[in-house]
Amino acid sequence: MEISHYMAMARDLLEAAFPGRLVCLGLQGSYARGEATGRSDIDLVVILDRVELADVLIYRDILDRLPEREKSCGFFSGREEMMAWDRGELFQFYYDTRPYAGDLEFLRPLVGRDAAVDSACAGAGAIYHGCVHNLLHTGSPELLGELYKSALFVLRAVVVARGGPWCPESRALETHAAGADQEILRRRQALRAGKVLTQEELVPWSRVLLAWAGGILRECPDCGKEDTDDTKP
């Protein structure tokens, strides 16, 4: 599917259904990164001035009119509602969204370095807890692989929290990643290339990821202390 045609169709339908109300139409996920396959979801981001139940139902009808409805995913919200969101979540949301119509610049004052610290801490905490829970209760190599994949998004926030730039591409991220980060990136790349974790690898691979996430959590209180400028990195 040609994503530019899909997005143009979505834009026309949204502008007709919500005249003057479309704040941003964007894309997240593998299509936004140029990594989509035939099985990838279409992660649309649609932000209106505000959202009520009637708007949700109208948007549902729009999704029904777009191609490949079964792949529709993503986010639908009002601008006013988003302004009250957790700053760490907004940080990832802002930088992971590729706008096609309108923009997310209304979030810019909320997604500076302090927000990156919040995002890094929350993401590392989720990975840390996931590793521990998996070792204690699930014992799933597949779940561990998913945790490694999510580490990329956390590391992007970590780099900004340390004073570096936002790095949407893995290659750029490698330039700014520290020693332990490099090992996480190397293992994540192996998983993306098709490596399948075995039960025997569960403990040693968990040890590496748990140590990395724990290190981020211990570092987080000191991130951004010298520079708390809350502008776009």
N, C-alpha and C positions, 0 to 999 in steps of 0.2 A: 504494500500500500504506500502511495506517495503521501507522506505526512503533510507536506505543504498544501496539497489539495484538500486534505481532510480539515486542516486548520482554517483554511479559507471558507469552507462550507460551514464550519462551526461558527466562525465569526459572523457570517451573513445571517445565520439563523438567530444568533444571540442578539445582534443589533436590531433585528426586526422584532423580536419578542420583548426586548428590554430597551426601547429607544432612549438614548441619553443616560442610561444607567450602568453600562458596562465599564467598569474601572480597569479590569485586566482580563485578558484571555491569554493563558500561558500553557506551557507543557513542562512536565517533569519526567523523571525516569529515563529508561533506556532510549526512548525516541528523542528526548531532549539532548542526550549525550551522544547521539549518533551511533548507538550500540544495539538498536532494536533488531530482533529476529521475528520470524513469523509467529512466534508464540507470545511476544511481548504485549503487555497491557498498554493501553493508551491513557496516560495519566494527565488528563486535562485539569487545568486550574482556571476556575471562573470566579471572579470577584465582582459583585455588584455593589451599588452604593449601600444597600442594606438587603437583608433577606428575610422574607416571611414564608409561611407555608405555601401560599399560592405560587410564589416564585420557584420553590422546590419542585412543585408539580409541573410547572411550565418547562423547567429545565429537564425534567425526566422525559417529557414528550420530545424535546429537542434531541436528547440522546437516542431515543427510539428512531429518529429520522436520519441519524448519522450512520455511515457504514460500520460494519463489524461491532454491533452493539454489545456483543458478549465480551469484548475486550475493554469496554468503557470502564474507567476507574478515575481516581483523582480527587479533586477538592472543589467544593462549592460553598461560598461564604459571602457575607457582607463586609464592606470596608470598616464600618463602625464596630462590628463585632471583633474583627481581627486586631484592632488597636489595643484591645484588652488582653491579648494572648501573652503567654509566657515568652519572655525575650529570647531565651535559648531556642525555643521551637521556631520563633519567627526568623532567627538567624539562618537556620538551615533552610527554611521555607523560601526566604528571599533569594538566597544564592542558588538554590536548586531549581528555580523557576526560570524558564526561557520564555519571555513575553513575545506574543505574536500581535496583540492589539492592546493598546493602553500600556500600563506599567505598574510596578509595585513601589514606586518612589515614595509613596506616602509612608512606607515602612522604614525608610532610610534612617531617620533619627533613632530608630529603636534597635538597629542591628549592627552596632559598632563593636568595639573590642570587649566591652563588658558583657555583651550578649554572647560573643564567641566563647568567653570563659564559662558562662552558664551552660551553653550548648555542649562544650567539651566535657564539663563535669557530669552533666546528665547522661550523655552518651556513654562515657567511660563507666559510669555507675551501672547502666543497664547491661553493658557487656560483662562487667565484673560479676554482677548478680547472676547473669545467664550462665557464665562458666561454672560458678559454684553450684547452682541449681542443677545443671546438666550432669556434673560429676556425682552429685549426691543422689539424684533421683531418676534421671532419664538415661544417661549414658549413651547419648546419641551422637555419632560422628557427623551426621547430617546437620543437626542443630549447631554443632560446633563450627561447621563450615559456614553456616549463615551468620554466626557471630563474627567470624573473620571478615566476611563480606561487608558487614555493617561498620567494621572498624575504619574503613576508608572515609566514611562520612564524619566520623568522630575526629579522625586525624586532620581533616580539612579545618575543622573548628579549632583544634589544638594549635595548628600553625598560626592562625590569626590571633589566638589568645596569647601566643608567645611574641607577637609583634610582627609576624610575617604577613604575606599577601594571601588572598583567597586563591586557591589553586584548584580549578575545576578538573584539570586533567591529571592523571596519575603521574605522567612524566614530570610535570612541573612540581608536583607534590614531593617527588623523590628528592628534588634539589633542596627543599627546605626541611625535610624530615630529619630528625635526630637518629642516633644509632639504633635504639630499640625500635623506632618507627620503621626503619628500613627493613627489618626482619619481618614485621607485620605485613608490609607491602609485598615483600617477596613471596610470602606464603599465600597472601590473597591472590596474587597473580597466578600462582600455581593452581589454585582452585578454579580461577576463571578459565584457565587453559584446559581444564578437564580433570584435574587430579581428584580422586575420590578418597576421602579419608577412611581408614580402616579402624576397627575396634582397638587394635594394638597401638594406633597413633593417638587415641583419644587423650590419654594422660599427658604424654609429652607435648602435644600441640596445645592442650589446655593450659599447661604450665607456662608456656610462652605468652599466650594471650592474657592469662590472668595476671602475670607479672607486669605486662605492659599497661593494662587497664588500671591496676593498682597504683602504678607509678604516676599515671595521669591524675588520678584522684588525689594523691599526695602532693602533686605539683599544683593543682588547681587553686588552692588558697593564695598562692604567690603570683599567679598569672595576672598581668595587667596592673600590678601595684604601682609601677613607676609611670605608667601611661594609661590613664583612664579616660582618654578622649573617646567619646561615644559617637564618632562619625564613621562613615563607611570606610573600611580598610582598603 
